[in-house]
């Protein structure tokens, strides 16, 4: 039972995803893994209360990690050769939203592969290790590559201490520990209840986002009032609905939890609509400082000054935009530059 539960937890942690959440990969993994851990802890607590024994064989644990990580490595290699699709901007990211998550997962599995190879000297485990190594290289994570090199170097030099000192069988016997099973049961039950509640709110948020349902957002807010992504999205929806004061309150709550370029732009837009030029100017300049290569903060500053009669300030911003080097040539950037050239009376070639 212990090993099947561990297999389930590992599978959810690596392969878990959901289109019903606004973050289909990482957030889904987080909540599903927490739910799986809580459910496993409940079962462990019940078994330990009845028998007083939990039995975990390290070789079986190593097999589980090896199977899960090798499967993920094969999937990542499939992404690289074009046999598997990637749902994110990176070509090779496995079932994660970036290569760092994939590389971390593979690095966790590598010691277990080495342990099984060292124990059985099987060519199958050697092949698993090569597969993991290839996937780490394809993920282009320098930290992960260094970690694997250090691990393999230690193994080559015979320093396998971390792996070797783990006993093959771990037993927890009846030594008056049954009272802990009650504590674990209560804690796990509460954790599972919270996890299920969070998952339900994520589903409701996704539906609210699709339907632009402010009433649903209001219902969800007490449950996700510390979720920075929810608060930002809620503030945007409120502003789109013309609820400026409420949008400002939610955005300021998010601002206490997060320093972010997009949030600063949003706060600038809110204050601009409210007519608070000083605060709007402050937040636009903060956004510009956070991402100096971006053009949008200067575009918003220009619009703010021109709309409120500060023409000289607006033209000063326009000149700053024209003198600003282009880091990434894109349609929005070229549109902003054209707008500023037109304001300054410059030709397209100027």
C-alpha positions in Angstrom: 0.0 0.0 0.0 2.8 2.5 0.9 4.5 2.0 -2.4 1.3 2.3 -4.5 0.5 5.6 -2.7 4.0 6.9 -3.3 3.8 6.0 -7.0 0.5 7.9 -7.2 2.0 11.0 -5.5 5.0 11.0 -7.7 2.9 10.5 -10.9 0.6 13.4 -9.9 3.6 15.6 -9.0 5.3 15.1 -12.4 2.4 14.5 -14.8 -0.4 16.4 -13.2 -2.2 19.1 -15.2 -5.7 20.6 -15.6 -7.3 22.8 -18.3 -9.8 23.9 -15.6 -7.2 26.0 -13.8 -5.7 29.2 -15.0 -2.3 27.7 -14.5 -2.8 24.3 -16.1 0.6 22.9 -15.2 2.3 24.3 -12.1 -0.8 25.3 -10.1 -2.5 22.0 -11.0 0.5 20.0 -9.8 0.7 22.0 -6.6 -2.9 21.4 -5.6 -3.2 17.9 -6.9 0.0 16.8 -5.2 -1.0 18.4 -1.9 -4.3 16.5 -2.1 -2.6 13.3 -2.9 -0.2 13.7 0.0 -3.0 14.5 2.4 -5.0 11.5 1.2 -1.9 9.3 1.6 -1.3 10.6 5.1 -4.9 9.8 6.0 -4.4 6.2 4.8 -1.0 6.0 6.6 -2.6 7.3 9.8 -5.4 4.7 9.7 -3.0 1.8 9.0 -0.5 2.9 11.6 -3.2 3.2 14.2 -4.4 -0.3 13.5 -1.1 -2.1 13.0 1.6 0.3 14.4 3.8 -0.5 11.4 4.7 1.3 8.2 7.0 -0.6 5.9 9.0 1.1 3.1 11.5 -0.7 1.0 14.1 1.6 -0.4 14.8 -0.5 -3.5 11.1 -0.2 -4.4 11.2 3.5 -3.8 14.2 3.8 -6.1 12.3 1.8 -8.8 9.3 4.2 -8.5 11.5 7.3 -8.9 13.4 5.7 -11.7 10.2 4.8 -13.7 8.6 8.2 -13.2 11.7 10.2 -14.1 12.7 8.0 -17.0 9.1 8.4 -18.5 9.4 12.2 -18.1 12.8 12.2 -19.8 11.5 10.2 -22.7 8.6 12.6 -23.1 11.1 15.6 -23.0 13.2 13.9 -25.7 10.0 13.4 -27.7 9.4 17.1 -27.5 12.8 17.8 -28.8 12.4 15.5 -31.9 8.9 16.8 -32.5 7.0 13.6 -31.5 5.4 15.3 -28.4 3.9 18.8 -28.3 4.9 21.4 -25.8 2.1 23.6 -24.3 4.5 26.4 -23.3 6.9 28.7 -25.1 9.9 26.3 -24.5 10.5 23.5 -26.9 11.7 21.1 -24.2 9.9 21.5 -20.8 8.4 18.1 -20.2 5.2 18.4 -18.1 6.3 21.7 -16.6 6.0 25.3 -17.6 9.8 25.8 -18.0 12.9 23.7 -18.4 14.0 24.4 -14.8 11.1 22.3 -13.5 11.9 19.5 -15.9 15.6 19.6 -15.0 14.9 19.6 -11.3 12.7 16.5 -11.6 15.3 14.6 -13.6 18.1 15.5 -11.1 16.0 14.1 -8.3 15.7 10.8 -10.2 19.4 10.5 -11.1 20.6 9.3 -7.6 18.0 6.5 -7.6 19.0 5.3 -11.1 22.7 5.2 -9.9 21.6 3.3 -6.8 19.8 0.6 -8.8 22.6 0.4 -11.4 25.2 0.0 -8.6 23.1 -2.6 -6.9 22.3 -4.7 -10.0 24.8 -3.5 -12.6 22.0 -3.8 -15.2 22.3 -2.3 -18.7 18.6 -1.2 -18.4 19.5 1.2 -15.5 22.5 2.4 -17.5 20.1 3.2 -20.4 17.8 5.0 -17.9 20.7 7.1 -16.7 21.7 8.0 -20.2 18.1 9.0 -21.0 17.9 11.3 -18.0 21.3 12.8 -18.9 20.2 13.5 -22.5 17.0 15.1 -21.3 18.9 17.3 -18.8 21.2 18.5 -21.6 18.3 19.2 -23.9 16.6 21.2 -21.2 19.7 23.5 -21.3 19.7 24.0 -17.5 23.3 24.8 -16.6 22.6 24.3 -12.9 21.1 20.8 -13.5 24.1 19.9 -15.7 26.5 20.9 -13.1 24.6 18.9 -10.4 24.6 15.8 -12.6 28.4 16.2 -13.3 29.1 16.5 -9.6 26.9 13.4 -8.8 28.6 11.3 -11.5 32.0 12.5 -10.4 31.2 11.5 -6.8 30.0 8.1 -8.0 33.1 7.5 -10.1 35.3 8.3 -7.2 33.4 5.9 -5.0 31.7 8.5 -2.8 28.1 7.3 -2.9 27.5 8.1 0.8 24.1 9.8 0.5 22.7 6.8 -1.4 24.6 4.0 0.5 23.6 5.1 4.0 19.9 4.7 3.3 18.7 1.4 4.7 16.9 -1.0 2.4 14.0 -1.3 4.8 12.5 1.4 7.1 10.2 0.3 9.8 8.2 2.2 12.3 7.1 -0.2 15.1 4.6 0.0 17.8 6.7 1.9 20.3 3.8 3.9 21.8 3.5 6.0 18.6 -0.2 5.3 17.9 -1.2 8.6 19.4 0.7 10.3 16.6 -1.6 8.6 14.1 -4.5 10.6 15.5 -2.6 13.8 15.1 -1.5 12.9 11.6 -5.1 11.9 10.7 -6.6 15.3 11.9 -3.9 17.3 10.2 -4.2 15.3 6.9 -8.0 15.6 6.9 -7.8 19.3 7.4 -5.2 19.7 4.7 -7.2 17.6 2.3 -10.3 19.7 2.9 -8.4 22.9 2.2 -6.8 21.4 -0.9 -10.2 20.3 -2.3 -11.6 23.7 -1.5 -8.7 25.5 -3.3 -9.2 23.2 -6.4 -12.9 24.0 -6.4 -12.2 27.7 -6.3 -9.6 27.4 -9.2 -12.3 25.7 -11.3 -14.8 28.5 -10.4 -12.2 31.1 -11.2 -11.6 29.6 -14.7 -15.3 29.8 -15.4 -15.5 33.3 -14.1 -12.6 34.3 -16.3 -14.3 32.8 -19.4 -17.6 34.4 -18.7 -16.3 37.7 -17.2 -18.6 37.1 -14.3 -17.9 39.7 -11.6 -20.4 38.1 -9.2 -18.4 34.8 -9.4 -15.2 36.8 -8.7 -16.8 38.3 -5.6 -17.7 34.9 -4.3 -14.2 33.5 -4.9 -12.3 36.5 -3.5 -12.5 35.4 0.2 -11.0 32.0 -0.7 -8.2 33.3 -3.0 -7.5 36.7 -1.3 -3.8 35.9 -1.1 -3.4 34.5 -4.6 -1.6 37.3 -6.5 -2.6 36.0 -9.9 -6.3 35.9 -8.9 -6.1 39.4 -7.4 -4.5 40.9 -10.5 -7.0 39.2 -12.8 -9.9 40.3 -10.6 -8.6 43.9 -10.7 -8.4 43.9 -14.5 -12.0 42.5 -14.8 -13.3 45.2 -12.4 -11.6 47.9 -14.4 -13.0 46.6 -17.6 -16.5 46.7 -16.0 -15.9 50.4 -15.0 -15.7 49.6 -11.2 -12.6 51.7 -10.8 -12.7 52.1 -7.0 -13.1 48.4 -6.3 -10.4 47.7 -8.9 -8.0 50.0 -7.1 -8.7 48.3 -3.8 -8.0 44.8 -5.2 -4.9 46.0 -7.1 -3.5 47.6 -3.9 -4.1 44.4 -2.0 -2.1 42.6 -4.8 0.6 45.3 -4.6 1.3 44.4 -1.0 2.0 40.8 -2.1 3.8 41.4 -5.4 6.1 43.9 -7.1 5.4 43.4 -10.8 5.7 45.3 -14.1 2.2 44.5 -15.3 0.7 45.4 -11.9 2.4 48.8 -11.9 1.0 49.5 -15.4 -2.5 48.5 -14.1 -2.2 50.8 -11.1 -1.1 53.6 -13.4 -4.1 53.0 -15.7 -6.5 53.0 -12.7 -5.1 56.3 -11.3 -5.2 57.8 -14.8 -8.9 57.0 -15.1 -9.5 58.4 -11.6 -7.7 61.6 -12.6 -4.9 61.2 -10.1 -2.1 62.3 -12.4 0.6 62.2 -9.7 0.0 58.6 -8.7 -0.5 57.5 -12.3 2.8 59.1 -13.2 4.5 57.4 -10.2 3.4 53.9 -11.2 4.2 54.3 -14.9 7.7 55.4 -14.0 8.0 52.4 -11.6 7.0 50.1 -14.5 9.6 51.7 -16.7 12.3 51.2 -14.0 11.4 47.6 -13.6 11.7 46.8 -17.4 13.8 49.6 -19.0 13.6 48.0 -22.4 9.8 48.2 -22.5 8.0 50.9 -24.5 4.5 50.7 -23.0 5.1 52.7 -19.8 6.3 55.6 -21.9 3.4 55.3 -24.2 1.0 55.4 -21.2 2.9 58.4 -19.8 2.6 60.2 -23.1 -1.1 59.6 -23.2 -1.5 60.7 -19.6 0.3 64.0 -20.2 -1.4 64.8 -23.5 -4.9 64.0 -22.1 -4.4 66.4 -19.2 -2.8 69.3 -21.1 0.9 68.7 -20.2 1.9 68.9 -23.9 5.6 69.7 -23.2 6.0 66.7 -20.9 4.3 64.6 -23.5 6.6 65.7 -26.3 9.6 65.1 -23.9 8.4 61.5 -23.5 8.0 61.2 -27.3 11.6 62.3 -27.8 12.8 59.8 -25.2 11.0 57.0 -27.0 12.5 58.0 -30.4 16.0 58.0 -28.8 15.4 54.7 -27.0 17.2 51.7 -28.7 15.0 48.9 -29.9 15.9 45.6 -28.1 13.1 43.5 -29.7 11.5 44.7 -32.9 7.8 43.9 -32.7 4.6 45.4 -34.0 3.5 47.1 -30.8 7.0 48.7 -30.5 6.9 50.0 -34.0 3.4 51.3 -33.6 4.4 53.3 -30.5 7.5 54.7 -32.3 5.4 55.7 -35.3 2.9 57.4 -32.9 5.7 59.4 -31.2 7.3 60.4 -34.5 3.9 61.7 -35.7 3.6 63.7 -32.5 7.0 65.3 -33.1 6.3 65.9 -36.7 9.1 63.6 -37.9 9.1 61.6 -41.1 9.1 57.8 -41.1 12.8 57.8 -42.0 13.8 60.2 -39.3 
